[in-house]
Amino acid sequence: MRSIGTCPLNSYGITEKLVEEVGADRLVFGSDLSWDPVGWGIGPILYARIGLEAKRAILGGNIRRLLARYGQSRA
């Protein structure tokens, strides 16, 4: 299963569109903008019109699940 990073979530409604098209379980929070405020990466997820469980999955649940699956996590 492939996962999609959240770096390109910079257009209005794109988070909702991706959740609808591929599912929240396939999205993993990430940012390659180390010089910008982290809120620029988290904001499109926090303010998206998606359910709380979808937000939790994208912002941490999915990566925990992936790391545990491949033996890289102590979570």
KOLGU-342032 format. One record per residue: residue number from 1; residue in one letter; x, y, z of N, C-alpha, C, O, CB in turn. Coordinates in nm, 3 decimals, decimal comma. Glycine has a CB too. Layout:
BEGIN
LOVEX:nr:rest:n_u:n_v:n_w:ca_u:ca_v:ca_w:c_u:c_v:c_w:o_u:o_v:o_w:cb_u:cb_v:cb_w
LOVEX:NUM:A:X:Y:Z:X:Y:Z:X:Y:Z:X:Y:Z:X:Y:Z
...
***
This chain:
BEGIN
LOVEX:nr:rest:n_u:n_v:n_w:ca_u:ca_v:ca_w:c_u:c_v:c_w:o_u:o_v:o_w:cb_u:cb_v:cb_w
LOVEX:1:M:0,084:-0,118:0,000:0,000:0,000:0,000:0,088:0,124:0,000:0,183:0,132:0,079:-0,095:0,000:0,121
LOVEX:2:R:0,061:0,217:-0,084:0,135:0,342:-0,089:0,065:0,448:-0,007:-0,057:0,453:0,001:0,152:0,388:-0,235
LOVEX:3:S:0,147:0,534:0,053:0,095:0,646:0,129:0,129:0,775:0,058:0,224:0,781:-0,021:0,150:0,646:0,272
LOVEX:4:I:0,053:0,878:0,086:0,072:1,008:0,025:0,110:1,107:0,134:0,042:1,114:0,236:-0,054:1,055:-0,051
LOVEX:5:G:0,217:1,183:0,115:0,256:1,286:0,209:0,166:1,409:0,194:0,101:1,427:0,091:0,403:1,324:0,189
LOVEX:6:T:0,164:1,491:0,297:0,073:1,606:0,297:0,137:1,735:0,248:0,072:1,839:0,252:0,019:1,627:0,433
LOVEX:7:C:0,261:1,732:0,203:0,328:1,855:0,159:0,248:1,932:0,054:0,244:2,055:0,060:0,464:1,822:0,103
LOVEX:8:P:0,184:1,867:-0,043:0,115:1,945:-0,146:-0,025:1,996:-0,107:-0,098:2,043:-0,193:0,102:1,862:-0,268
LOVEX:9:L:-0,062:1,987:0,019:-0,196:2,032:0,060:-0,197:2,184:0,078:-0,210:2,234:0,189:-0,240:1,962:0,191
LOVEX:10:N:-0,183:2,255:-0,033:-0,175:2,399:-0,023:-0,284:2,472:-0,102:-0,276:2,593:-0,118:-0,042:2,445:-0,070
LOVEX:11:S:-0,382:2,402:-0,150:-0,493:2,462:-0,221:-0,622:2,438:-0,144:-0,638:2,335:-0,079:-0,505:2,406:-0,364
LOVEX:12:Y:-0,712:2,533:-0,150:-0,838:2,522:-0,079:-0,912:2,395:-0,121:-0,934:2,371:-0,240:-0,925:2,645:-0,104
LOVEX:13:G:-0,950:2,315:-0,023:-1,030:2,196:-0,049:-0,952:2,072:-0,090:-1,012:1,966:-0,108:-1,127:2,226:-0,153
LOVEX:14:I:-0,822:2,082:-0,105:-0,744:1,967:-0,152:-0,740:1,855:-0,049:-0,739:1,737:-0,085:-0,601:2,010:-0,187
LOVEX:15:T:-0,738:1,889:0,080:-0,737:1,785:0,183:-0,865:1,704:0,175:-0,861:1,581:0,175:-0,721:1,847:0,325
LOVEX:16:E:-0,977:1,772:0,167:-1,106:1,702:0,157:-1,111:1,615:0,031:-1,160:1,503:0,035:-1,222:1,804:0,156
LOVEX:17:K:-1,059:1,668:-0,079:-1,061:1,593:-0,205:-0,977:1,466:-0,195:-1,020:1,360:-0,239:-1,009:1,681:-0,319
LOVEX:18:L:-0,858:1,477:-0,136:-0,772:1,359:-0,122:-0,833:1,255:-0,029:-0,827:1,135:-0,056:-0,635:1,399:-0,072
LOVEX:19:V:-0,891:1,302:0,082:-0,955:1,208:0,175:-1,069:1,135:0,104:-1,087:1,014:0,123:-1,009:1,281:0,301
LOVEX:20:E:-1,144:1,207:0,023:-1,255:1,146:-0,050:-1,204:1,048:-0,156:-1,262:0,940:-0,173:-1,341:1,254:-0,116
LOVEX:21:E:-1,098:1,084:-0,227:-1,050:1,002:-0,338:-0,966:0,882:-0,296:-0,980:0,774:-0,354:-0,971:1,087:-0,432
LOVEX:22:V:-0,877:0,899:-0,196:-0,787:0,789:-0,160:-0,808:0,738:-0,019:-0,762:0,629:0,015:-0,645:0,831:-0,177
LOVEX:23:G:-0,876:0,815:0,065:-0,901:0,774:0,203:-0,800:0,832:0,299:-0,682:0,844:0,267:-0,901:0,624:0,213
LOVEX:24:A:-0,846:0,869:0,418:-0,758:0,928:0,520:-0,650:0,830:0,565:-0,544:0,872:0,610:-0,840:0,972:0,641
LOVEX:25:D:-0,676:0,701:0,553:-0,578:0,601:0,596:-0,456:0,594:0,504:-0,359:0,525:0,537:-0,644:0,466:0,602
LOVEX:26:R:-0,458:0,664:0,392:-0,345:0,666:0,298:-0,265:0,795:0,304:-0,166:0,809:0,233:-0,394:0,645:0,157
LOVEX:27:L:-0,307:0,891:0,388:-0,238:1,019:0,398:-0,151:1,024:0,523:-0,195:0,984:0,631:-0,339:1,135:0,399
LOVEX:28:V:-0,029:1,072:0,508:0,066:1,080:0,619:0,117:1,223:0,627:0,165:1,278:0,528:0,184:0,980:0,601
LOVEX:29:F:0,105:1,285:0,746:0,154:1,422:0,762:0,304:1,428:0,741:0,379:1,342:0,788:0,118:1,475:0,900
LOVEX:30:G:0,346:1,531:0,670:0,488:1,554:0,650:0,510:1,694:0,598:0,418:1,754:0,542:0,547:1,451:0,555
LOVEX:31:S:0,629:1,744:0,615:0,660:1,877:0,565:0,805:1,881:0,521:0,894:1,832:0,590:0,633:1,984:0,671
LOVEX:32:D:0,828:1,940:0,406:0,964:1,962:0,362:1,000:2,110:0,372:1,099:2,156:0,314:0,983:1,912:0,217
LOVEX:33:L:0,919:2,183:0,445:0,939:2,327:0,460:0,996:2,358:0,598:0,929:2,421:0,680:0,807:2,404:0,439
LOVEX:34:S:1,116:2,315:0,623:1,175:2,330:0,756:1,197:2,476:0,794:1,214:2,506:0,913:1,307:2,257:0,762
LOVEX:35:W:1,197:2,566:0,701:1,219:2,708:0,730:1,088:2,783:0,753:1,091:2,900:0,793:1,297:2,773:0,615
LOVEX:36:D:0,975:2,720:0,729:0,845:2,784:0,747:0,778:2,734:0,875:0,813:2,627:0,925:0,754:2,758:0,625
LOVEX:37:P:0,683:2,810:0,928:0,611:2,766:1,048:0,539:2,633:1,024:0,482:2,611:0,918:0,510:2,874:1,093
LOVEX:38:V:0,542:2,545:1,124:0,479:2,414:1,111:0,329:2,426:1,087:0,267:2,337:1,028:0,506:2,329:1,236
LOVEX:39:G:0,269:2,535:1,132:0,127:2,558:1,111:0,087:2,562:0,965:-0,027:2,530:0,932:0,086:2,685:1,175
LOVEX:40:W:0,179:2,600:0,877:0,149:2,601:0,735:0,124:2,461:0,683:0,049:2,442:0,587:0,263:2,665:0,657
LOVEX:41:G:0,186:2,363:0,746:0,164:2,225:0,705:0,047:2,159:0,777:-0,024:2,077:0,720:0,288:2,145:0,729
LOVEX:42:I:0,029:2,197:0,904:-0,079:2,136:0,983:-0,214:2,203:0,957:-0,318:2,137:0,962:-0,045:2,145:1,132
LOVEX:43:G:-0,213:2,333:0,930:-0,336:2,409:0,911:-0,433:2,349:0,811:-0,551:2,335:0,843:-0,301:2,546:0,868
LOVEX:44:P:-0,387:2,312:0,691:-0,481:2,256:0,593:-0,548:2,126:0,641:-0,655:2,090:0,592:-0,409:2,230:0,463
LOVEX:45:I:-0,486:2,058:0,735:-0,547:1,936:0,788:-0,641:1,972:0,903:-0,755:1,925:0,907:-0,438:1,837:0,838
LOVEX:46:L:-0,594:2,055:0,995:-0,676:2,092:1,110:-0,805:2,162:1,069:-0,910:2,141:1,131:-0,598:2,182:1,203
LOVEX:47:Y:-0,799:2,245:0,966:-0,917:2,321:0,925:-0,996:2,256:0,812:-1,095:2,312:0,764:-0,875:2,458:0,882
LOVEX:48:A:-0,953:2,139:0,769:-1,027:2,068:0,664:-1,162:2,024:0,716:-1,180:1,999:0,835:-0,946:1,946:0,613
LOVEX:49:R:-1,256:2,014:0,627:-1,390:1,966:0,662:-1,395:1,814:0,647:-1,459:1,758:0,558:-1,500:2,033:0,572
LOVEX:50:I:-1,322:1,751:0,740:-1,317:1,605:0,748:-1,337:1,569:0,895:-1,326:1,656:0,981:-1,181:1,546:0,691
LOVEX:51:G:-1,365:1,446:0,923:-1,390:1,403:1,060:-1,266:1,406:1,148:-1,153:1,404:1,100:-1,447:1,266:1,059
LOVEX:52:L:-1,289:1,411:1,278:-1,181:1,414:1,375:-1,093:1,290:1,364:-0,970:1,300:1,375:-1,237:1,426:1,516
LOVEX:53:E:-1,152:1,175:1,344:-1,072:1,051:1,330:-0,983:1,056:1,207:-0,871:1,005:1,210:-1,165:0,928:1,323
LOVEX:54:A:-1,030:1,115:1,099:-0,948:1,129:0,979:-0,829:1,221:1,008:-0,717:1,192:0,965:-1,032:1,185:0,861
LOVEX:55:K:-0,852:1,330:1,079:-0,744:1,421:1,115:-0,642:1,352:1,204:-0,521:1,367:1,184:-0,799:1,546:1,186
LOVEX:56:R:-0,689:1,276:1,300:-0,598:1,202:1,389:-0,514:1,101:1,310:-0,395:1,085:1,336:-0,677:1,130:1,499
LOVEX:57:A:-0,576:1,035:1,216:-0,505:0,938:1,135:-0,395:1,006:1,053:-0,281:0,960:1,051:-0,602:0,863:1,041
LOVEX:58:I:-0,429:1,116:0,987:-0,334:1,185:0,902:-0,219:1,244:0,984:-0,103:1,237:0,943:-0,404:1,296:0,822
LOVEX:59:L:-0,250:1,301:1,098:-0,149:1,372:1,178:-0,063:1,282:1,266:0,025:1,332:1,335:-0,216:1,472:1,263
LOVEX:60:G:-0,085:1,153:1,265:0,002:1,068:1,346:-0,034:0,921:1,348:0,054:0,836:1,356:0,003:1,118:1,483
LOVEX:61:G:-0,161:0,891:1,340:-0,205:0,752:1,349:-0,152:0,665:1,235:-0,112:0,551:1,257:-0,354:0,746:1,351
LOVEX:62:N:-0,153:0,719:1,115:-0,109:0,640:0,999:0,040:0,609:1,004:0,082:0,497:0,973:-0,141:0,714:0,870
LOVEX:63:I:0,121:0,707:1,043:0,265:0,680:1,048:0,297:0,582:1,160:0,386:0,498:1,146:0,344:0,811:1,068
LOVEX:64:R:0,225:0,591:1,271:0,245:0,493:1,380:0,213:0,352:1,330:0,286:0,257:1,357:0,157:0,527:1,503
LOVEX:65:R:0,105:0,341:1,258:0,063:0,211:1,205:0,167:0,157:1,107:0,201:0,039:1,112:-0,073:0,222:1,137
LOVEX:66:L:0,218:0,243:1,019:0,318:0,199:0,921:0,449:0,159:0,988:0,509:0,058:0,952:0,344:0,310:0,820
LOVEX:67:L:0,493:0,238:1,085:0,617:0,205:1,154:0,605:0,076:1,234:0,697:-0,005:1,237:0,658:0,319:1,247
LOVEX:68:A:0,491:0,057:1,297:0,469:-0,067:1,374:0,466:-0,187:1,278:0,516:-0,295:1,311:0,336:-0,059:1,457
LOVEX:69:R:0,409:-0,168:1,163:0,399:-0,277:1,065:0,536:-0,323:1,019:0,556:-0,441:0,992:0,316:-0,234:0,945
LOVEX:70:Y:0,629:-0,232:1,009:0,761:-0,265:0,962:0,865:-0,272:1,073:0,985:-0,269:1,046:0,804:-0,165:0,860
LOVEX:71:G:0,819:-0,282:1,199:0,906:-0,306:1,311:0,997:-0,190:1,348:1,104:-0,211:1,406:0,988:-0,423:1,284
LOVEX:72:Q:0,957:-0,068:1,316:1,041:0,047:1,342:0,991:0,132:1,458:1,051:0,235:1,488:1,050:0,131:1,221
LOVEX:73:S:0,885:0,092:1,525:0,825:0,177:1,628:0,813:0,103:1,758:0,797:-0,019:1,761:0,689:0,227:1,584
LOVEX:74:R:0,820:0,177:1,866:0,796:0,122:1,998:0,656:0,159:2,047:0,619:0,126:2,159:0,900:0,172:2,096
LOVEX:75:A:0,579:0,227:1,960:0,444:0,274:1,998:0,346:0,160:2,009:0,229:0,182:2,040:0,391:0,374:1,898
***
